[in-house]
């Protein structure tokens, strides 16, 4: 299985069976992304919330490739209303898909679409495939229930926002790694815009000072899981 980082909060998971899952595919309007929507494919698209820098190019990609969107109920309904296939879920609920299991968690943020459609509650997401669990925190501030998420799940990779202003900053994200107890933490949601400039190297150093592991993915970098 492979994990690729496109920048901001956009990731791609490719399973050993060749299934492609995108998370928050903000590509065309993202100056830091090395690829655009025409360069990717997707069997599934997981959305954490409806903001334009996360909903991104979902409709364009999903219509082109007949992808299924996985999102909380209101956001899934919004996708369906825009002629996109979707699977409705909600926070605390999990579902077994052909590629693996998806479960949504809470996140403290907002979820209004670019055309002012309410996208339901913002979320984080746990994706478990072939025994490997990835936690994508979405856009969120730190919250104590991250400790519960870590206790109830053996998280292999935690994808955490560090850009501050709209989400956790570096220090809160470092504290989140203590709560989550993930094997490896990966920073995201930084340096896309001036207001969320942050140092992934600072995050990595502070996590490693706690005896934990963090890696920085370059834009477009893909790693084996």
N, C-alpha and C positions, 0 to 999 in steps of 0.2 A: 504494500500500500504506500501511496505517496501523498505528501502535503506540499502544495505550492502557495506562495504568498504573492499576491498581485499588488499589494500596498493598501493603505488605509485599513479597512477591516475585511477586505475581500480575499477569500481563500478558495482553493480547489483541492478536493480530496479525490484521488483516483484509486479505486479498489483493485485488488488482485484480479478480479473478474472483469475489469475494464469499465465499471460504472463510474461516471463522473458526477460529483456533487459539488456545486458551487455554494458558497456562503457569502451573502451580502455583496453581490457582484457590481460594485460601483467602478466602472471602467472608462466609459467614453468621456465623462466629464471630469475625470481624475487625471490631472497632469502628471502625477507620479507613477501611474500604472504603465508598465511596459507593453501591455496588450490592450486591445479594444474589444468591444463585444463581438465583432465579426471574427475575432481570432480564437474564440472559445466555443466549446460545445457543453451541453449539460443534460444529464438524464434527470437530475433533481436539482432544485435550488432551495436552499434553506434561508429564510429571512428572520432576522432578529427583531426588526421594527420597520416602520414605514418611511422614515426620513430619507430624503433623496440621495444622500451619500451612503445608503445601505440598500434601499430598494433598487437604486441604480438603474441598471439596464435589464432588470428581470423580465419585463414584458417582451422586450425585443428578442432576448435570448430564448425565452420559453416558447414564444410563438414560432420561431425559426426551427427549433429542435424538438418541439412537442414535449418540453420538460414539464415535470410536475413540481409545483412550488409547495413547500412545506412551511406553514406559518401558523401563528395563533389565529383564532377563529375569525375575528373581524378583518384582519389583514388578508387571510385566505379568501374571505368573501369579496374583498376589494379586488383581488387578483381575478377571481371568477367573473366578476362584473366587467373586467377588462379582457375577457375572452382568453383567459389563461387557466390551464388545469391546476388545481390546487387540492391539497389535503389539509383539512381543518384540524387544528389541535389547540391546546391551551396549556398554560403554565401548570406544572406539576404532572401533566399527562405525558405518557410515553407511547410509542407505537413501533412495532417491528415492520420494517420495510424489507424489500428483497435484498438490499445491500447491508442492512444492519438496523440498529435501534436508535431512535431519536427521542429525546426528552427535553422539554422546555423548562427553564428555571426562571425565577424572578430576575429582574434588572431594574435599577432605579434610573429612569430617564423619561422620554416622551415618545410619541409615535404618531405624528401627523404627516400625511403624505404631501408631496409637493403641490397637489391640487386641493389641499385642505380636507382630505378624507381621514377620519379617525381610524387609526390602524390597530385599535385595541391596546392591550398592555405591552410595553416593551419586554423583551425577553433575552435571556442567555440560552444556550443550547448545549446539551450533552449528546455527542454522536459516538456510538460504540459500534465498531466494525472489526470482526475477527479478533475480539478480545482486547482491542486497543480503544481507549476512550479519550476523545478530544473534547475539551470544554471551551467553547467560544462564548466569552462573557457578554458579547454585544456591547452596546454603549451603556455604561453604568458607573455610578459611584460605588465606593466600597460599602459592603453591608455584612453584618455579622453572620447571616445565614450562609455566607461562603464557607464558613467553618463546617456547617452541616452538610453542604454539598461535598466538601472534601472528605468528611467522615463516611458518607454513604456511597461514595464512588471512588474507585481506584483510578484517578485521573493521570493519564500518561502525559498529555500535553494540554497546558492551559494557555489560551490565547487571550491576552489582557490588554485593554486600552491604557495608554500612559500619557496621552496628550494634554491632560488637564483641561480647564475651562468648561468643556462639555461633559467630561468623564473623569475618572480617576487620573491623578497625576502620578509621577514616578513613585513617590513615597507611599501613597495609598496602594498602588499596584504591588509594591514590594510587600506591604503588609498583607495584601490579598494572597500572595503566594504562601505565606505562613498559614493562613486559614485553609487554603485549598490543598496543600501538601501534594501538589502535582510533581511528577517525576521531572518534567521539564516545563519551564515557562517561556513564552514567546511574546514579546511586546508587539502591539499593533495600535492603530488609530493615533498616529503621530506624524508630524511634518508634512501632512497633505496641504494644510493651509497655515499661514503665519501664526494664527491664534492658537494652534495646537503644536507648536514647535516643542520638541522634547528630545532628550538624549537617550537612545536605546542603550548606549554603552554605560551610562549612569545606572540605568535599570539593571543591566546585567551584572555590573560590579556589586551593586547593593544586594542583589539576590545571592550572588556567590559568596558574599561576606557572611551570609547566614548559613553557609554550608549547603546551599541548594544549587540546582543547575538551571541556567537560562541560556538560550541561544537567540541570536539576532538573525532573522531571515532578510536577505537583500530582496529588493523588488524583483519579482520574477523567479526567485530561487525556489527550487523544488528539492525536498529531502525524502529519503526513505524512512518509513516509520516501522 
